[in-house]
C-alpha cells in the first residue's frame, strides 16, 4: 500500500501539475496585492471617494497608493518560489535523473521535416510521423 502511494505521488504529471498549481496560487497573491494596493485606490481616486492610511506610498485625491504592500507581496512571491524550487523541483529532478528521465529541463533536440515542415521530430527519426517521408 505504501509503495503504491509512493508511485502515485512521484508520477511525473502529478508533480508538474502540483508545481504549476503552486506557482499559479503564488502569482495570484501577487496580482491580488497589486490590484488591492495600487489599482483600486487609483480607480477610487479618479472617482472621487476618499480613504487614507499611513505607510510607503502616495495619496491621490484622498486615495492611498500602498507601494509598501505591493513590495511586500513581491518579496513574498520571490521567497515562496525559491522555497518551492528547492523543496520540490530540485529533489524531484534528481530523483527522476536517477531513473533516467529528464524533467524541468531543456527539451530534447528535434529536427524539421523537409516536406511537411513539422518541427517536432526526434533527432533519431528517419521518417516523418506526419507525412511518412524520409528525413535525413
DSSP file (Angstrom, degrees, kcal/mol; ACC not computed):
  #  RESIDUE AA STRUCTURE BP1 BP2  ACC     N-H-->O    O-->H-N    N-H-->O    O-->H-N    TCO  KAPPA ALPHA  PHI   PSI    X-CA   Y-CA   Z-CA
    1    1 A X     >        0   0    0      0, 0.0     4,-1.9     0, 0.0     5,-0.1   0.000 360.0 360.0 360.0 -42.0    0.0    0.0    0.0
    2    2 A X  H  >  +     0   0    0      2,-0.2     4,-2.4     1,-0.2     5,-0.2   0.884 360.0  52.3 -67.8 -38.1    2.8    2.4    0.8
    3    3 A X  H  > S+     0   0    0      2,-0.2     4,-2.5     1,-0.2    -1,-0.2   0.903 109.0  50.1 -64.9 -40.2    4.7    1.6   -2.4
    4    4 A X  H  > S+     0   0    0      2,-0.2     4,-2.0     1,-0.2    -1,-0.2   0.894 110.8  49.1 -63.6 -39.8    1.5    2.3   -4.4
    5    5 A X  H  X S+     0   0    0     -4,-1.9     4,-2.4     2,-0.2    -2,-0.2   0.901 110.7  50.8 -65.8 -40.9    1.1    5.6   -2.6
    6    6 A X  H  X S+     0   0    0     -4,-2.4     4,-2.1     2,-0.2    -2,-0.2   0.920 110.2  49.5 -62.3 -44.2    4.7    6.5   -3.3
    7    7 A X  H  < S+     0   0    0     -4,-2.5    -1,-0.2     1,-0.2    -2,-0.2   0.885 110.6  51.1 -61.9 -38.5    4.3    5.6   -7.0
    8    8 A X  H >< S+     0   0    0     -4,-2.0     3,-1.0     1,-0.2    -2,-0.2   0.929 112.0  46.0 -63.8 -45.4    1.2    7.8   -7.2
    9    9 A X  H 3< S+     0   0    0     -4,-2.4    -2,-0.2     1,-0.2    -1,-0.2   0.831 112.2  50.6 -68.1 -32.5    3.0   10.8   -5.6
   10   10 A X  T 3< S+     0   0    0     -4,-2.1    -1,-0.2    -5,-0.2     2,-0.2   0.196  75.4 128.3 -97.3  17.4    6.1   10.5   -7.8
   11   11 A X    <>  -     0   0    0     -3,-1.0     4,-1.9     1,-0.1     5,-0.2  -0.509  64.2-128.1 -66.6 140.2    4.3   10.3  -11.1
   12   12 A X  H  > S+     0   0    0      1,-0.2     4,-2.1     2,-0.2     5,-0.2   0.897 105.1  49.5 -59.3 -43.9    5.8   12.9  -13.4
   13   13 A X  H  > S+     0   0    0      1,-0.2     4,-2.4     2,-0.2    -1,-0.2   0.870 108.3  53.6 -67.0 -36.5    2.5   14.5  -14.4
   14   14 A X  H  > S+     0   0    0      2,-0.2     4,-2.4     1,-0.2    -1,-0.2   0.916 110.4  45.7 -66.2 -43.3    1.3   14.9  -10.8
   15   15 A X  H  X S+     0   0    0     -4,-1.9     4,-2.6     2,-0.2     5,-0.2   0.917 113.5  49.7 -66.4 -42.7    4.5   16.7   -9.7
   16   16 A X  H  X S+     0   0    0     -4,-2.1     4,-2.3    -5,-0.2    -2,-0.2   0.915 113.1  46.6 -62.7 -43.0    4.4   19.0  -12.7
   17   17 A X  H  X S+     0   0    0     -4,-2.4     4,-2.5     2,-0.2    -1,-0.2   0.906 112.1  51.1 -65.6 -41.3    0.7   19.8  -12.1
   18   18 A X  H  X S+     0   0    0     -4,-2.4     4,-2.4     2,-0.2    -2,-0.2   0.922 111.4  46.8 -63.5 -44.0    1.4   20.4   -8.4
   19   19 A X  H  X S+     0   0    0     -4,-2.6     4,-2.4     1,-0.2    -1,-0.2   0.912 112.4  50.9 -64.4 -41.6    4.2   22.8   -9.1
   20   20 A X  H  X S+     0   0    0     -4,-2.3     4,-2.3    -5,-0.2    -2,-0.2   0.897 110.5  49.0 -61.6 -40.6    2.1   24.6  -11.7
   21   21 A X  H  X S+     0   0    0     -4,-2.5     4,-2.4     2,-0.2    -2,-0.2   0.907 110.9  49.4 -65.8 -42.4   -0.7   25.0   -9.2
   22   22 A X  H  X S+     0   0    0     -4,-2.4     4,-2.3     2,-0.2    -2,-0.2   0.910 111.5  49.3 -64.2 -41.8    1.6   26.3   -6.5
   23   23 A X  H  X S+     0   0    0     -4,-2.4     4,-2.6     1,-0.2    -2,-0.2   0.914 111.1  50.3 -62.9 -42.4    3.1   28.8   -8.9
   24   24 A X  H  X S+     0   0    0     -4,-2.3     4,-2.0     1,-0.2    -2,-0.2   0.903 110.8  48.5 -63.6 -41.2   -0.4   29.9  -10.0
   25   25 A X  H  X S+     0   0    0     -4,-2.4     4,-1.6     2,-0.2    -1,-0.2   0.900 112.8  47.6 -66.2 -40.3   -1.5   30.4   -6.4
   26   26 A X  H  X S+     0   0    0     -4,-2.3     4,-1.6     1,-0.2    -2,-0.2   0.905 112.5  48.9 -66.9 -40.3    1.6   32.4   -5.6
   27   27 A X  H  X S+     0   0    0     -4,-2.6     4,-2.4     1,-0.2    -2,-0.2   0.853 106.2  58.2 -66.7 -33.6    1.1   34.6   -8.7
   28   28 A X  H  X S+     0   0    0     -4,-2.0     4,-2.6     1,-0.2    -1,-0.2   0.894 104.1  51.6 -61.2 -40.9   -2.5   35.1   -7.7
   29   29 A X  H  X S+     0   0    0     -4,-1.6     4,-2.2     2,-0.2    -1,-0.2   0.899 109.7  50.0 -62.5 -41.2   -1.3   36.6   -4.4
   30   30 A X  H  X S+     0   0    0     -4,-1.6     4,-2.0     2,-0.2    -2,-0.2   0.916 112.4  46.1 -64.2 -44.1    0.9   38.9   -6.2
   31   31 A X  H  X S+     0   0    0     -4,-2.4     4,-2.5     2,-0.2     5,-0.2   0.902 111.4  52.2 -66.7 -41.2   -1.8   40.1   -8.6
   32   32 A X  H  X S+     0   0    0     -4,-2.6     4,-2.8     1,-0.2     5,-0.2   0.912 109.7  49.1 -61.8 -42.6   -4.3   40.5   -5.7
   33   33 A X  H  X S+     0   0    0     -4,-2.2     4,-2.6     2,-0.2     5,-0.3   0.908 110.7  51.0 -63.7 -40.8   -1.9   42.7   -3.8
   34   34 A X  H  X>S+     0   0    0     -4,-2.0     4,-2.1     2,-0.2     5,-1.6   0.928 114.7  42.2 -62.4 -45.4   -1.2   44.8   -6.9
   35   35 A X  I  <>S+     0   0    0     -4,-2.5     5,-3.0     3,-0.2     6,-0.3   0.906 118.3  45.1 -70.4 -39.8   -4.9   45.3   -7.5
   36   36 A X  I  <5S+     0   0    0     -4,-2.8     5,-0.2    -5,-0.2    -2,-0.2   0.864 122.6  35.3 -70.6 -35.2   -5.8   45.9   -3.9
   37   37 A X  I  <5S+     0   0    0     -4,-2.6    29,-1.8    -5,-0.2    -2,-0.2   0.754 135.5  10.1 -93.3 -25.5   -2.9   48.3   -3.2
   38   38 A X  I  X5S+     0   0    0     -4,-2.1     4,-1.7    -5,-0.3    -3,-0.2   0.764 124.1  43.9-121.9 -53.2   -2.5   50.2   -6.4
   39   39 A X  I  ><S+     0   0    0     -5,-1.6     4,-2.5     2,-0.2     5,-0.2   0.948 112.8  49.2 -69.1 -49.4   -5.3   49.8   -9.0
   40   40 A X  H  ><S+     0   0    0     -5,-3.0     4,-2.6     1,-0.2     5,-0.2   0.917 112.2  47.8 -60.0 -45.7   -8.3   50.0   -6.6
   41   41 A X  H  > S+     0   0    0     -6,-0.3     4,-2.4    -5,-0.2    -1,-0.2   0.882 111.2  52.5 -63.0 -34.8   -7.0   53.2   -4.9
   42   42 A X  H  X S+     0   0    0     -4,-1.7     4,-2.1     2,-0.2    -2,-0.2   0.937 111.0  46.1 -63.7 -44.8   -6.3   54.8   -8.4
   43   43 A X  H  X S+     0   0    0     -4,-2.5     4,-1.5     1,-0.2    -2,-0.2   0.924 114.5  47.8 -62.7 -44.2   -9.9   54.0   -9.6
   44   44 A X  H  X>S+     0   0    0     -4,-2.6     4,-1.9    -5,-0.2     5,-1.1   0.861 109.2  54.5 -65.0 -35.3  -11.3   55.4   -6.3
   45   45 A X  H  <5S+     0   0    0     -4,-2.4    -1,-0.2     1,-0.2    -2,-0.2   0.907 110.9  43.9 -66.2 -41.3   -9.1   58.5   -6.6
   46   46 A X  H  <5S+     0   0    0     -4,-2.1    -1,-0.2     1,-0.2    -2,-0.2   0.771 112.5  54.1 -74.0 -24.5  -10.4   59.3  -10.1
   47   47 A X  H  <5S-     0   0    0     -4,-1.5    -2,-0.2    -5,-0.2    -1,-0.2   0.812 113.4-120.6 -76.8 -31.5  -13.9   58.5   -8.9
   48   48 A X  T  <5 +     0   0    0     -4,-1.9    -3,-0.2     1,-0.4     2,-0.1   0.359  65.5 132.5 109.7  -5.0  -13.7   61.0   -6.0
   49   49 A X      < -     0   0    0     -5,-1.1     2,-0.4     1,-0.0    -1,-0.4  -0.498  45.7-138.6 -77.9 153.6  -14.2   58.8   -3.0
   50   50 A X        +     0   0    0     -2,-0.1     2,-0.3    13,-0.1    13,-0.2  -0.917  35.5 141.5-124.6 140.6  -11.7   59.2   -0.2
   51   51 A X        -     0   0    0     11,-2.6    13,-0.3    -2,-0.4     2,-0.3  -0.921  19.6-174.7-162.6 150.1   -9.8   57.0    2.3
   52   52 A X        +     0   0    0     -2,-0.3     2,-0.3    11,-0.2    11,-0.1  -0.979   8.8 173.0-149.6 159.9   -6.3   57.2    3.6
   53   53 A X        -     0   0    0     -2,-0.3     2,-0.2     2,-0.1    -2,-0.0  -0.953  34.5 -95.2-156.7 170.8   -3.7   55.3    5.7
   54   54 A X        +     0   0    0     -2,-0.3     2,-0.2    10,-0.0    10,-0.0  -0.540  67.1  78.9 -92.2 160.0   -0.1   55.5    6.7
   55   55 A X  S    S-     0   0    0     -2,-0.2     2,-0.5     2,-0.1    -2,-0.1  -0.742  85.8 -33.6 135.0 178.4    2.8   53.7    5.0
   56   56 A X  S    S+     0   0    0     -2,-0.2    12,-1.9    10,-0.1    11,-0.9  -0.577  97.1  68.2 -72.4 121.4    5.1   53.9    2.0
   57   57 A X  E    S-A   66   0A   0     -2,-0.5     2,-0.3     9,-0.2     9,-0.2  -0.980  74.4 -82.3 161.2-168.2    3.1   55.3   -0.9
   58   58 A X  E     -A   65   0A   0      7,-1.1     7,-3.6    -2,-0.3     2,-0.5  -0.923  24.0-131.8-130.1 153.5    1.3   58.4   -2.3
   59   59 A X  E     -A   64   0A   0     -2,-0.3     2,-0.5     5,-0.2     5,-0.2  -0.927  21.9-177.4-106.1 129.1   -2.1   60.0   -1.8
   60   60 A X  E >  S-A   63   0A   0      3,-3.0     3,-2.1    -2,-0.5    -2,-0.0  -0.971  73.1 -24.3-127.6 114.7   -4.0   60.9   -4.9
   61   61 A X  T 3  S-     0   0    0     -2,-0.5   -13,-0.1     1,-0.3    -1,-0.1   0.872 128.6 -47.3  53.0  42.1   -7.3   62.7   -4.4
   62   62 A X  T 3  S+     0   0    0      1,-0.3   -11,-2.6   -12,-0.1     2,-0.4   0.424 116.4 114.0  83.3  -2.0   -7.7   61.2   -0.9
   63   63 A X  E <   -A   60   0A   0     -3,-2.1    -3,-3.0   -13,-0.2     2,-0.5  -0.848  60.2-136.0-105.0 141.0   -6.8   57.7   -2.0
   64   64 A X  E     -A   59   0A   0     -2,-0.4     2,-0.8   -13,-0.3    -5,-0.2  -0.839   3.7-152.8-101.3 122.5   -3.7   56.0   -0.8
   65   65 A X  E     -A   58   0A   0     -7,-3.6     2,-1.4    -2,-0.5    -7,-1.1  -0.845  16.5-151.6 -90.6 107.8   -1.4   54.0   -3.2
   66   66 A X  E  >  +A   57   0A   0    -29,-1.8     4,-1.2    -2,-0.8    -9,-0.2  -0.632  27.6 165.6 -87.3  87.7    0.2   51.5   -0.9
   67   67 A X  H  > S+     0   0    0     -2,-1.4     4,-2.6   -11,-0.9     5,-0.2   0.845  73.6  61.7 -69.2 -33.7    3.5   50.7   -2.6
   68   68 A X  H  > S+     0   0    0    -12,-1.9     4,-2.2     1,-0.2    -1,-0.2   0.880 101.9  50.9 -62.8 -37.9    4.8   49.0    0.6
   69   69 A X  H  > S+     0   0    0    -13,-0.3     4,-1.8     2,-0.2    -1,-0.2   0.890 111.7  47.6 -66.8 -38.2    2.1   46.4    0.4
   70   70 A X  H  X S+     0   0    0     -4,-1.2     4,-2.0     2,-0.2    -2,-0.2   0.904 111.2  50.0 -69.7 -40.8    2.9   45.6   -3.2
   71   71 A X  H  X S+     0   0    0     -4,-2.6     4,-2.3     1,-0.2    -2,-0.2   0.897 109.5  52.8 -62.9 -39.6    6.7   45.4   -2.5
   72   72 A X  H  X S+     0   0    0     -4,-2.2     4,-2.4    -5,-0.2    -1,-0.2   0.891 107.8  50.9 -61.7 -40.1    5.9   43.1    0.4
   73   73 A X  H  X S+     0   0    0     -4,-1.8     4,-2.4     2,-0.2    -1,-0.2   0.868 109.0  51.3 -66.5 -36.3    3.9   40.9   -2.0
   74   74 A X  H  X S+     0   0    0     -4,-2.0     4,-2.4     2,-0.2    -2,-0.2   0.927 110.7  47.8 -66.0 -44.4    6.8   40.8   -4.4
   75   75 A X  H  X S+     0   0    0     -4,-2.3     4,-2.5     1,-0.2     5,-0.2   0.918 112.1  50.4 -61.8 -43.4    9.2   39.7   -1.7
   76   76 A X  H  X S+     0   0    0     -4,-2.4     4,-2.8     1,-0.2    -2,-0.2   0.920 110.4  50.3 -58.7 -45.1    6.7   37.1   -0.5
   77   77 A X  H  X S+     0   0    0     -4,-2.4     4,-2.6     2,-0.2     5,-0.2   0.919 111.6  46.9 -61.2 -46.3    6.4   35.8   -4.1
   78   78 A X  H  X S+     0   0    0     -4,-2.4     4,-1.9     2,-0.2    -1,-0.2   0.922 115.3  45.3 -64.8 -44.3   10.2   35.5   -4.6
   79   79 A X  H  X S+     0   0    0     -4,-2.5     4,-2.2     2,-0.2    -2,-0.2   0.926 113.9  49.8 -64.6 -44.0   10.8   33.8   -1.3
   80   80 A X  H  X S+     0   0    0     -4,-2.8     4,-2.4    -5,-0.2    -2,-0.2   0.915 111.5  47.6 -61.8 -44.8    7.8   31.4   -1.9
   81   81 A X  H  X S+     0   0    0     -4,-2.6     4,-2.3     1,-0.2    -1,-0.2   0.852 110.0  53.5 -68.3 -33.1    9.0   30.4   -5.4
   82   82 A X  H  X S+     0   0    0     -4,-1.9     4,-2.5    -5,-0.2     5,-0.2   0.920 110.0  47.5 -64.8 -43.5   12.6   29.9   -4.1
   83   83 A X  H  X S+     0   0    0     -4,-2.2     4,-2.5     2,-0.2     5,-0.3   0.922 112.3  49.3 -63.7 -44.2   11.3   27.5   -1.4
   84   84 A X  H  X>S+     0   0    0     -4,-2.4     4,-2.4     2,-0.2     5,-1.4   0.914 111.4  50.3 -61.2 -42.4    9.1   25.6   -3.9
   85   85 A X  I  <>S+     0   0    0     -4,-2.3     5,-2.5     1,-0.2     6,-0.2   0.951 118.2  36.5 -61.9 -49.5   12.1   25.3   -6.3
   86   86 A X  I  <5S+     0   0    0     -4,-2.5     5,-0.3     3,-0.2    -1,-0.2   0.749 122.8  43.8 -79.0 -22.4   14.5   23.9   -3.7
   87   87 A X  I  <5S+     0   0    0     -4,-2.5    -3,-0.2    -5,-0.2    -2,-0.2   0.795 133.0   9.6 -91.4 -30.3   11.9   21.9   -1.8
   88   88 A X  I  X5S+     0   0    0     -4,-2.4     4,-1.9    -5,-0.3     5,-0.2   0.799 125.5  44.8-114.0 -53.5   10.0   20.3   -4.7
   89   89 A X  I  ><S+     0   0    0     -5,-1.4     4,-2.7     2,-0.2     5,-0.2   0.939 112.5  46.8 -68.9 -49.7   11.7   20.8   -8.1
   90   90 A X  H  ><S+     0   0    0     -5,-2.5     4,-2.3     1,-0.2     5,-0.2   0.942 115.2  44.4 -62.6 -49.9   15.3   20.1   -7.3
   91   91 A X  H  > S+     0   0    0     -5,-0.3     4,-2.5    -6,-0.2    -1,-0.2   0.905 115.8  48.5 -62.3 -37.8   14.7   16.8   -5.4
   92   92 A X  H  X S+     0   0    0     -4,-1.9     4,-2.7     2,-0.2     5,-0.2   0.904 110.1  51.4 -67.4 -39.5   12.2   15.6   -8.0
   93   93 A X  H  X S+     0   0    0     -4,-2.7     4,-2.0    -5,-0.2    -2,-0.2   0.910 112.1  46.9 -62.3 -42.0   14.7   16.4  -10.8
   94   94 A X  H  X S+     0   0    0     -4,-2.3     4,-1.8     2,-0.2    -2,-0.2   0.918 112.5  50.1 -65.2 -44.0   17.4   14.5   -9.0
   95   95 A X  H  X S+     0   0    0     -4,-2.5     4,-1.0     1,-0.2    -2,-0.2   0.923 113.2  45.0 -60.3 -46.0   15.1   11.5   -8.4
   96   96 A X  H  <>S+     0   0    0     -4,-2.7     5,-2.8     1,-0.2     4,-0.5   0.829 108.1  58.0 -70.9 -30.6   14.0   11.4  -12.0
   97   97 A X  H ><5S+     0   0    0     -4,-2.0     3,-0.8     1,-0.2    -1,-0.2   0.872 103.0  54.3 -65.2 -36.0   17.6   11.7  -13.2
   98   98 A X  H 3<5S+     0   0    0     -4,-1.8    -1,-0.2     1,-0.2    -2,-0.2   0.834 108.3  49.3 -64.4 -30.8   18.4    8.6  -11.3
   99   99 A X  T 3<5S-     0   0    0     -4,-1.0    -1,-0.2     2,-0.2    -2,-0.2   0.535 123.4-108.2 -84.5  -6.6   15.6    6.8  -13.1
  100  100 A X  T < 5S+     0   0    0     -3,-0.8     2,-0.4    -4,-0.5    -3,-0.2   0.645  79.8 120.1  92.2  16.3   17.0    8.1  -16.5
  101  101 A X      < -     0   0    0     -5,-2.8     2,-0.5    -8,-0.1    -1,-0.3  -0.932  54.1-140.8-117.1 137.9   14.2   10.7  -17.2
  102  102 A X        +     0   0    0     -2,-0.4     2,-0.3    -3,-0.1     3,-0.1  -0.860  26.9 171.6 -98.1 125.8   14.8   14.5  -17.6
  103  103 A X        +     0   0    0     -2,-0.5     3,-0.1   -10,-0.2    -6,-0.1  -0.945  61.1  12.8-129.9 153.8   12.1   16.7  -16.1
  104  104 A X  S    S+     0   0    0     -2,-0.3     2,-0.2     1,-0.2    -1,-0.1   0.823 106.6 102.9  52.4  35.7   12.0   20.5  -15.7
  105  105 A X  S    S-     0   0    0      1,-0.1    -1,-0.2    -3,-0.1     2,-0.1  -0.624  83.4 -52.9-130.1-170.8   15.0   20.8  -18.0
  106  106 A X        -     0   0    0     -2,-0.2    -1,-0.1    -3,-0.1     3,-0.1  -0.386  64.9-104.4 -67.1 147.2   15.6   21.8  -21.6
  107  107 A X        -     0   0    0      1,-0.1    -1,-0.1    -3,-0.1     3,-0.1  -0.288  42.1 -90.4 -70.0 158.3   13.5   19.9  -24.2
  108  108 A X        -     0   0    0      1,-0.1    -1,-0.1    14,-0.0     2,-0.0  -0.353  52.0 -95.9 -65.1 146.8   15.1   17.1  -26.3
  109  109 A X        -     0   0    0     -3,-0.1    14,-0.9     1,-0.0     2,-0.3  -0.344  47.4-172.2 -65.7 146.6   16.6   18.3  -29.6
  110  110 A X  E     -B  122   0B   0     12,-0.2     2,-0.3    13,-0.1    12,-0.2  -0.818  12.2-144.3-131.1 170.6   14.4   17.9  -32.6
  111  111 A X  E     -B  121   0B   0     10,-2.5    10,-1.6    -2,-0.3     2,-0.4  -0.874  20.1-111.7-133.9 171.0   14.6   18.3  -36.4
  112  112 A X        -     0   0    0     -2,-0.3     2,-0.4     8,-0.1     7,-0.2  -0.814  21.2-123.7-109.9 140.8   12.4   19.5  -39.1
  113  113 A X     >  -     0   0    0      5,-2.6     4,-1.2    -2,-0.4    22,-0.1  -0.678  14.3-148.1 -79.2 130.0   10.7   17.6  -41.9
  114  114 A X  T  4 S+     0   0    0     -2,-0.4    -1,-0.1    20,-0.2    21,-0.1   0.758  92.6  44.0 -71.7 -22.4   11.7   19.0  -45.3
  115  115 A X  T  4 S+     0   0    0     19,-0.1    -1,-0.1     1,-0.1    20,-0.0   0.954 129.4  17.3 -86.4 -57.6    8.3   18.0  -46.9
  116  116 A X  T  4 S-     0   0    0      2,-0.1    -2,-0.1    17,-0.0     3,-0.1   0.502  93.0-131.7 -98.5  -4.7    5.6   19.0  -44.4
  117  117 A X     <  +     0   0    0     -4,-1.2     2,-0.2     1,-0.2    -3,-0.1   0.656  47.2 158.0  64.5  19.3    7.8   21.3  -42.3
  118  118 A X        -     0   0    0      1,-0.1    -5,-2.6    -6,-0.0     3,-0.3  -0.576  25.4-163.4 -71.8 139.0    6.7   19.8  -38.9
  119  119 A X        +     0   0    0     -2,-0.2    -1,-0.1    -7,-0.2    -7,-0.1   0.220  65.9  81.8-114.0  15.5    9.4   20.6  -36.4
  120  120 A X        +     0   0    0    -10,-0.1     2,-0.3     2,-0.0    -1,-0.2  -0.022  57.3 128.9-111.2  31.8    8.9   18.2  -33.6
  121  121 A X  E     -B  111   0B   0    -10,-1.6   -10,-2.5    -3,-0.3     7,-0.1  -0.682  63.4-111.2 -86.6 137.6   10.6   15.1  -34.9
  122  122 A X  E >   -B  110   0B   0     -2,-0.3     3,-1.4   -12,-0.2   -12,-0.2  -0.296  25.4-117.8 -61.5 152.2   13.2   13.4  -32.7
  123  123 A X  T 3  S+     0   0    0    -14,-0.9    -1,-0.1     1,-0.3   -13,-0.1   0.828 114.3  54.7 -62.0 -32.4   16.8   13.7  -33.9
  124  124 A X  T 3  S+     0   0    0    -13,-0.0    -1,-0.3     2,-0.0    -2,-0.1   0.582  82.6 116.8 -78.3  -9.6   17.0    9.9  -34.4
  125  125 A X    <   -     0   0    0     -3,-1.4     3,-0.1     1,-0.1    -4,-0.0  -0.301  39.5-177.3 -65.6 140.1   13.9    9.7  -36.6
  126  126 A X  S    S+     0   0    0      1,-0.2     9,-2.9    10,-0.1     2,-0.3   0.554  72.9  41.1-109.0 -16.1   14.4    8.5  -40.2
  127  127 A X  B    S-C  134   0C   0      7,-0.3     2,-0.3     9,-0.1     7,-0.2  -0.974  87.7-111.6-130.7 147.4   10.8    9.0  -41.3
  128  128 A X     >  -     0   0    0      5,-2.5     4,-1.1    -2,-0.3   -16,-0.0  -0.569  17.8-144.6 -74.8 136.4    8.4   11.8  -40.6
  129  129 A X  T  4 S+     0   0    0     -2,-0.3    -1,-0.1     2,-0.1    -8,-0.0   0.650  96.2  43.0 -76.3 -14.3    5.5   10.7  -38.3
  130  130 A X  T  4 S+     0   0    0      3,-0.1    -1,-0.1   -12,-0.0    -2,-0.0   0.877 131.9  13.7 -98.5 -49.4    3.1   13.0  -40.2
  131  131 A X  T  4 S-     0   0    0      2,-0.1    -2,-0.1     0, 0.0    -1,-0.0   0.480  89.7-132.3-109.2  -2.6    3.8   12.6  -43.9
  132  132 A X     <  +     0   0    0     -4,-1.1     2,-0.1     1,-0.2    -3,-0.1   0.630  54.7 145.1  59.4  20.9    6.0    9.5  -43.7
  133  133 A X        -     0   0    0      1,-0.1    -5,-2.5    -6,-0.1    -1,-0.2  -0.486  59.1 -91.6 -80.7 158.7    8.6   11.0  -46.0
  134  134 A X  B     -C  127   0C   0     -7,-0.2     2,-0.4    -2,-0.1    -7,-0.3  -0.476  39.9-159.1 -71.5 138.8   12.3   10.2  -45.4
  135  135 A X              0   0    0     -9,-2.9   -22,-0.1    -2,-0.2    -1,-0.0  -0.976 360.0 360.0-121.8 131.4   14.1   12.6  -43.1
  136  136 A X              0   0    0     -2,-0.4    -1,-0.1    -9,-0.0   -10,-0.1   0.480 360.0 360.0 -80.7 360.0   17.9   12.9  -43.2
